[in-house]
Amino acid sequence: MGDNLHVPHEETKGIVEDTVDGRLDVYIWDMDETLILLKSLLNGMYAEAFNGLKDAQKGVEIGKMWEKHILDLCDSHFFYEQGLHNFFDQEAMKLWDELYDVTDKYTDRWLSSARAFLEQCLIGKKDATSSVASAVGALDSPDSNYQQVNVLVTSGSLIPSLVKCLLFRLDGIITHGNVYSSWEVGKVQCFQWIKERFSCSNVRFCVIGDGWEECEAAQAMRWPFVKIDLRPGSSHRFPGLTLRTVGYYFSVVYGSPDAEDDKD
């Protein structure tokens, strides 16, 4: 695994040292069909889940526009830390913002809800806002002995996955060093690396995704797994998933007496 897949050692060390006497929760996220929707837009599966209430062709068109943005950005230039404003002119930014808003409306706020939930995971509160997202990827909660971090493990190749983070507005809450590609090594190996990085005594891991690979990898690590469900009305989708629900998964596996922290 290349160096660009790691949080710098000093940052990881600082997070671990700060939680020697406290608790660290590590949320491990899948990307496609979890934090963002792309494949299910392109193949019509998202619209199918709504039994005719969604225009499947519109979903396909939205997905194709995202594919074009992703490929264009990968082919022309890509430096994750510089951000989209360094790549796109004002007109391109306007088109990108419009596509994001159209997608969010078509998916009943899936994108914005997923992003808001990432922020909630970082601070452990329901009223999280983007202004409190940490550039490092971990924040002190009101309890200084309780920290959280978001990590992304995607089965896609690294560069397109980092581009997706930028285009879908995830870069402010998942840093480049917290993005892993399991393209060549598989998710179990990535999970093992993550376990080694965050090796403090009181750490809890939770995997959130939609596929069999991350489910089996979570089972192999004996970590809780929250399966994302596209179907409307499900509590395991966006909007829908809450810290209360994730807190139950934590408590079932870890038996934490302070699982109530995740339910507030």
Secondary structure as GFF3:
##gff-version 3
##sequence-region A 1 264
A	DSSP	three_ten_helix	3	5	.	.	.	ID=ss1
A	DSSP	alpha_helix	9	18	.	.	.	ID=ss2
A	DSSP	beta_strand	23	29	.	.	.	ID=ss3
A	DSSP	alpha_helix	39	42	.	.	.	ID=ss4
A	DSSP	alpha_helix	45	48	.	.	.	ID=ss5
A	DSSP	alpha_helix	56	76	.	.	.	ID=ss6
A	DSSP	three_ten_helix	80	82	.	.	.	ID=ss7
A	DSSP	three_ten_helix	84	86	.	.	.	ID=ss8
A	DSSP	alpha_helix	90	106	.	.	.	ID=ss9
A	DSSP	alpha_helix	110	123	.	.	.	ID=ss10
A	DSSP	three_ten_helix	130	132	.	.	.	ID=ss11
A	DSSP	beta_strand	138	140	.	.	.	ID=ss12
A	DSSP	beta_strand	146	154	.	.	.	ID=ss13
A	DSSP	alpha_helix	158	167	.	.	.	ID=ss14
A	DSSP	three_ten_helix	176	178	.	.	.	ID=ss15
A	DSSP	beta_strand	179	181	.	.	.	ID=ss16
A	DSSP	alpha_helix	187	197	.	.	.	ID=ss17
A	DSSP	beta_strand	203	209	.	.	.	ID=ss18
A	DSSP	alpha_helix	212	221	.	.	.	ID=ss19
A	DSSP	beta_strand	225	227	.	.	.	ID=ss20
A	DSSP	alpha_helix	243	254	.	.	.	ID=ss21
A	DSSP	three_ten_helix	259	262	.	.	.	ID=ss22
###
